[in-house]
């Protein structure tokens, strides 16, 4: 992700990834909720994510949606248990290649971040324990991602299918969003690069830019946010702890709306959590499924 600072509810600024602040949006996966009024946002830049074979940091993202209504906080129990990790790191840029994917601790805003440890049993079965101060800037984006042609990318029109499955849930405390981060026409900050996020869970976050319209697919409604810096965010109005997304359809729709340049290269597809705050205590994010299908 390209970290940009976003604003929080109460007009606070956040890093380029998602900004922290806004109204909580925990919800039940199947029941959409209405989003509260957006909170002002600001932006700042952060380093991009590494390729599967290296450990460069993901670029920042700029989203922070106002969350939907508040159901009971999500359970922190893992759907799959990672009891004997194959890989463990507390390194801000620590990462692990597995099965064609790269699991990355990605503490891209390490100057403001507290300690964070990632433990992985597989690319689609890992968890993070993070302790972040009670402030509004995005600190980390632990994630799993797939690089396309070693981050050089391939043209969007070359694909008839770009789909992904996911399962992950945040701790239900602090300020964060759980989201896909897609990089088009490059990875990280740079001229012509576009970052597209798909938020599946949100707690007190609001994306960068303005809410322009809505997008509906597979029974879910997303508020679509965009700024003038090549950032687009699809923010689910209801929490999705697991499911699948048709990324090809989302990108094609955004191209049709003029939010993304025609036929961009698809360079990286990732999924993880943007931590702004854990309220000063230790919190856990658990990922129990991830896959990308492209053909």
ChimeraX attribute file (.defattr): number of C-alpha atoms within 10 A of each C-alpha:
attribute: neighborCount
match mode: 1-to-1
recipient: residues
	/A:1	37
	/A:2	33
	/A:3	36
	/A:4	31
	/A:5	31
	/A:6	37
	/A:7	35
	/A:8	33
	/A:9	25
	/A:10	13
	/A:11	17
	/A:12	20
	/A:13	25
	/A:14	35
	/A:15	32
	/A:16	30
	/A:17	40
	/A:18	42
	/A:19	43
	/A:20	44
	/A:21	37
	/A:22	30
	/A:23	27
	/A:24	28
	/A:25	30
	/A:26	26
	/A:27	25
	/A:28	19
	/A:29	15
	/A:30	12
	/A:31	13
	/A:32	19
	/A:33	21
	/A:34	15
	/A:35	21
	/A:36	16
	/A:37	15
	/A:38	23
	/A:39	25
	/A:40	22
	/A:41	31
	/A:42	23
	/A:43	27
	/A:44	22
	/A:45	23
	/A:46	25
	/A:47	24
	/A:48	23
	/A:49	35
	/A:50	27
	/A:51	26
	/A:52	24
	/A:53	14
	/A:54	16
	/A:55	21
	/A:56	19
	/A:57	29
	/A:58	34
	/A:59	26
	/A:60	35
	/A:61	39
	/A:62	40
	/A:63	42
	/A:64	40
	/A:65	43
	/A:66	29
	/A:67	31
	/A:68	25
	/A:69	19
	/A:70	14
	/A:71	14
	/A:72	9
	/A:73	14
	/A:74	16
	/A:75	10
	/A:76	15
	/A:77	12
	/A:78	18
	/A:79	14
	/A:80	14
	/A:81	15
	/A:82	18
	/A:83	10
	/A:84	9
	/A:85	15
	/A:86	12
	/A:87	16
	/A:88	18
	/A:89	17
	/A:90	18
	/A:91	16
	/A:92	22
	/A:93	20
	/A:94	22
	/A:95	29
	/A:96	21
	/A:97	20
	/A:98	15
	/A:99	9
	/A:100	11
	/A:101	23
	/A:102	25
	/A:103	30
	/A:104	33
	/A:105	30
	/A:106	32
	/A:107	28
	/A:108	30
	/A:109	21
	/A:110	16
	/A:111	8
	/A:112	15
	/A:113	22
	/A:114	18
	/A:115	15
	/A:116	23
	/A:117	18
	/A:118	27
	/A:119	22
	/A:120	24
	/A:121	17
	/A:122	20
	/A:123	23
	/A:124	22
	/A:125	23
	/A:126	28
	/A:127	25
	/A:128	24
	/A:129	17
	/A:130	23
	/A:131	22
	/A:132	25
	/A:133	20
	/A:134	14
	/A:135	22
	/A:136	27
	/A:137	34
	/A:138	39
	/A:139	31
	/A:140	32
	/A:141	33
	/A:142	32
	/A:143	29
	/A:144	30
	/A:145	29
	/A:146	23
	/A:147	23
	/A:148	17
	/A:149	12
	/A:150	14
	/A:151	22
	/A:152	16
	/A:153	19
	/A:154	18
	/A:155	14
	/A:156	20
	/A:157	14
	/A:158	12
	/A:159	12
	/A:160	11
	/A:161	16
	/A:162	19
	/A:163	16
	/A:164	21
	/A:165	15
	/A:166	22
	/A:167	23
	/A:168	28
	/A:169	28
	/A:170	29
	/A:171	20
	/A:172	22
	/A:173	19
	/A:174	25
	/A:175	31
	/A:176	33
	/A:177	35
	/A:178	28
	/A:179	28
	/A:180	25
	/A:181	29
	/A:182	26
	/A:183	29
	/A:184	28
	/A:185	25
	/A:186	22
	/A:187	29
	/A:188	26
	/A:189	24
	/A:190	12
	/A:191	10
	/A:192	14
	/A:193	20
	/A:194	26
	/A:195	30
	/A:196	30
	/A:197	29
	/A:198	24
	/A:199	29
	/A:200	28
	/A:201	32
	/A:202	35
	/A:203	29
	/A:204	27
	/A:205	34
	/A:206	37
	/A:207	43
	/A:208	38
	/A:209	24
	/A:210	19
	/A:211	20
	/A:212	10
	/A:213	11
	/A:214	14
	/A:215	15
	/A:216	12
	/A:217	11
	/A:218	9
	/A:219	8
	/A:220	17
	/A:221	18
	/A:222	21
	/A:223	21
	/A:224	22
	/A:225	26
	/A:226	22
	/A:227	18
	/A:228	10
	/A:229	18
	/A:230	19
	/A:231	27
	/A:232	29
	/A:233	31
	/A:234	28
	/A:235	31
	/A:236	29
	/A:237	29
	/A:238	27
	/A:239	29
	/A:240	25
	/A:241	19
	/A:242	18
	/A:243	15
	/A:244	15
	/A:245	18
	/A:246	15
	/A:247	21
	/A:248	17
	/A:249	15
	/A:250	18
	/A:251	23
	/A:252	17
	/A:253	14
	/A:254	18
	/A:255	15
	/A:256	12
	/A:257	10
	/A:258	10
	/A:259	20
	/A:260	23
	/A:261	18
	/A:262	15
	/A:263	16
	/A:264	21
	/A:265	22
	/A:266	26
	/A:267	23
	/A:268	29
	/A:269	25
	/A:270	27
	/A:271	30
	/A:272	30
	/A:273	28
	/A:274	33
	/A:275	31
	/A:276	33
	/A:277	28
	/A:278	22
	/A:279	15
	/A:280	14
	/A:281	13
	/A:282	18
	/A:283	21
	/A:284	21
	/A:285	23
	/A:286	27
	/A:287	29
	/A:288	20
	/A:289	19
	/A:290	22
	/A:291	19
	/A:292	18
	/A:293	11
	/A:294	13
	/A:295	8
